[in-house]
Amino acid sequence: MCGIAGIINLGGTTPPKSLLTKMTNIIEHRGPDGSGDYFSEGVAFGHRRLSIIDIAGGHQPMTTSDDRITITYNGEIYNFPELRTELKALGYSFKTLSDTEVILVAYHAWGQQSVERIRGMFAYAIHDKEKREVFIARDRLGIKPLFFAELSGKNFVFGSELKSLSLHPNFNKAIRSESVEEYFSLGYVPEPHTIYKNVMKLEPGHTLLIDLNSGNIKNEQYWNVKFNNDYSGSFEDATRELDKRVEEAVKIRMRADVPLGAFLSGGVDSSAVVANMARNSVDPVNTCSIGFDDVRYNEADYAKQVADQYQTNHKTEIVDPNDYSLVDNLIDYYDEPFADSSALPTFRVCELARKNVKVALSGDGGDENLAGYRRYNTHMFEKKMRDMVPSALRRSVFGSLGRLYPKADWAPRIFRAKTTFQGIARTDLESYFHFMSIFRNDMRQSLFSEQLKTDLQGYTGMEVFKRHANDAGTDDPVSLIQYLDIKTYLAGDILTKVDRASMAHSLEVRVPLLDHELVGWIAGLPTDFKLNGKEGKHIFKKSLENQLPNDILYRPKMGFAVPLENWFRNDLKNKIKETVLSEHILDSGYFNQRYLEMLVTDHQSGKRDYSGPLWTLMMFHQFLAK
């Protein structure tokens, strides 16, 4: 796991070493164990290394013995021993034991198609002197980040984090209006865009090919998940097969030359990972979790239950639920607006893990793959209601109810019908976007200034969902929203959060439930294997019944929660008001001041819970103020 950066001058002039050094050093936290650079034909690669495999021999950038091909790479390849054996049979030899050299030699042997043979998480750039081209690739699910930009003066830059690119003197900080809309809809800027007009994220499962002669840049997709529901076996057969595949995905991620452990929250996914690690380890597994004094947010007892069952070397740290000391520093790690408040406890658990290990396995991805989110069940309930009522009547009746019914955040859940009515009035896709939005359509219309709405020309974040829905290749309603989550929420929120929080502590996090072979196989299972009635992850839980107790498998999902509602009415009452009504916010030209004042007043009076929208504004303020 590392940090990479690069400059490509398409005019052929050599990039200045001082600039590359700055771009590389600013992401030293991603790789404090060493650094390196490479210059040739207008191409400059920088690297910061976090030593995990072949500590002595895996230095980068790395070049083939014939001096033809050079790589700078961030990630881990889990099938590198098998690929090494295959390449040796073709006559290739190796100087190191690193997975980096395997990628390099594989490219020498198989060219651009070599990326399709790689199993792991990665973002890398390869310079081929002979072909005069640079090939850049990102892993299939977007576990590792890759930003790039075409700048004035025929400059192309790339890197693991936006902060590297921003150091280039030609970097343009013009903000993309559509990204502002997307951020206030979803809480992050989804791939392939960033908050900046001229900077992009390489989408998961995509490659770039830069022709150094012509300057042409080709962006291609090499992998996509397919929800084809083509599995023909029985549920029992699939349960046994799932157990084997999960175990194998965990096992190959236990290869490391440094201390290794796991996050253990006490939820199904992390507990499953730990159970499978224990099955494949002679020594006790290192596990860690954080707990909260407030029982509403605390899962530490469940984590300890699993730790005791598998006799892990378990570390727990109690975190004050009012630990908001990181609030002012989050933008330093994310570089663009990012509104998932669970970034705070995620940062803390990574901090705890790094005290004992250098690599940690996590359970991320299980909810998206196996339909584990409660919202999937809600979506299906609303769809059944929609299907019972003609569309014209649905929009007129339920649309009116959605407008007129009061928003009762304070009431028991059964009486909070406003969102349900609004969802039923929409199409399936509109409903899911509405559900996932922090500021919903009507709120954004009130939030945004007239100038921003003019600039947007009717554009909404819904276009992101439409684009992905067109590529989903499935009519199954659950599979469709799983696909949308994998393409948007998983890559843009979950994996972004974990990457930045872990790399801030020079910690590598591996995600076995996002093994692309496992993901592809699960996608082929019938939907009712995954979402059975109201039970999400149905087949996964069944496969684990002989490994974990039922009170772990079948208890309500909690997740990392942050008491924003209370913060903004008490300890952070003045701070949120000052932030949301700051000069940075008001002078940006994006917002309606009266609506901002209403959000603060109604929340602090207890009339409404606007903690999510207020947090989203606070994070945007951090970005503007940086």
C-alpha positions, 0 to 999 in steps of 0.5 A: 500500500502506497501513495503515487503521483506523476507528471506527464508533459506531452510536449516531451520536456522533463518535469521539474524534480522539485515539483514531483518531490512536493507532489510525492511528499505531501502524501507521505502519510500513505507511505512513510517507509521510503520514496522514489522517483523516475524521469524519462521522455517527459514522464515523471513518476513519484512513489511513497512506500508502505512496506508490506510485501518483500520489505527489502526488495519492493522499492519503487518506481520499479523498472524491468531488466531490459529498461523498457517498462517502469511502474509506480503502484499503490495496492496489493495483488493477492494472486501474485504467487500464482501469476509469478509461477505462470510467468516463470513458465513463460521464461521470465525471471524475477529479482524480488519477491514483491507483487509490484514486480509481478504486475510489471512483468505481467505487463511485459508479457501480456500488455494492457490485458494483464490488468484482467488477470490481476486479483486485488486492489490497485491503482498504478501507472506504467510507462512503456518506452518502446511503445511511447505510452503510459497505461494507468489502471484502477481496481474493479471496485474502486478500493484504491483511488486515482485522480487525474487532470489534463492541465494547460501547457500539455501537462497531465498529472495523476495521483492517489490524492487530490492534494498532490495534483493541486500543487502543480502550478497550472492546477485550476481550482474552478468548481464544477457546479454540477458537483455542488449539486451532487454533493448536496444530494449524496454527501460526496462527489461520485465518480468520475467527477471531483469538486473541480471542473478539470479534475477527474477520478478514474472510475473503478474497473477502468484504464487510461492509455496515454499516447505520448506521440499524439497526446491522445488519451483513451479511457476504457472499461475492462470490468463490470459487475453483472447481476444476471441471476444465472445461478441454477443450483439449490440454496443449500449448494449456494450456501456451501459454495459461498462459505468456501469462496468467502474463506478463500477470499479472506485467506489470500488476504492474509499474505503479509510480511508485517503484523496483520489483524482485523477490525471487529465491530461485532456486526455480521461482516466483520465477524465473518472475516474474523471467523475465517481468519481464525480458521486459517491462522495458527496464531491468535488473530489480532482484532480491535474495536472501538466502543462508546459510553452511550449504549445507543452507539456501542457494539463493543460487547458484541465484538468481545463476544466474537473475540472470546469465541475465537480467542483473538488478541483483542483491543478495545478503546472507549471513545467519547461519543462527543469526540468532535476534535477531528471536525476541523481537520477532516478536509485535510484528509479528504481534499474535497467535500465529504459528508459521511460523519462516520469518518470520525469513528472510522478515523479512530478505529484506524488509529487504534489498529495501527498501534498493533498492526500494519495491515487490517482486514475489514468487512466492508462491501457485504451490505452492497453485495448481499442486500444487507441495508434496511433500505433495500427492504423499504425500497421493495415495500414502496415498489409494491405500493407503486405497482398497485396504483396507476402512475397518474393516480400515484403521483397525484394522490401520494404526491399530495400526501407527501407534500401535506403530511408533516415531517415528524422527526420526533415521532415514532417511526410508524408515524413518519410517513412523509418520506414514504408517501414521497417515495411511492409517488415517484418512479423506482429510480427517483424514489431511491435517489430521493431516499439516498439524498441528504438534501432532497429535491425540494430542499435543494431548490430552497437551499441553492441561490438563483445563480447556482440554479441558473448555472445548473440548467435543470441538472440534478444528481439524479442524472448520476443514477440514470447513467448507471441504471442504463448500464446495469443490465438488469430489471430486477429491482433489488439488483438494480439498487445494489448495482447503483450502490456499488457504483456510487455509495460504495466507491464514493462514500464507503471506500473513500472514507476507509482509504483516507482514514486508514492511510492517514495512519499509514495503515493498509486495509484489505476488503475480502468481501470485495474480492471481484471473483466473489462479487461477480459470483454473488451477483449471479445468485437469485435475489431471494437468496440475498433478500428473503422477506425482510431479512437481508444477507439471508444466504450469508447468515445461513452460511455462518450459522455454524461459526457465529451465534444467532445474536450476532447474525440476527440482531438489528444492524447498528453501524458507526453512529455520531450524535450530530443532533445532540452536538448541534443543539449543545456543544457545537451549537455556536460552532454550527451557526457560525459555520453555516452562516460564515462568510465563506458560505454566504460569499460563495454565491451558492446558497439562499441565506434565509434558508440557511438561517431556517435550518439552524433555527429549526434544528436548535429549537427542536422543531426539526432534525436537520443534523445531516444537512447541517453537517453537510454544510459544515463540511462544505464550509471546511472545503471553502475555507481551506 
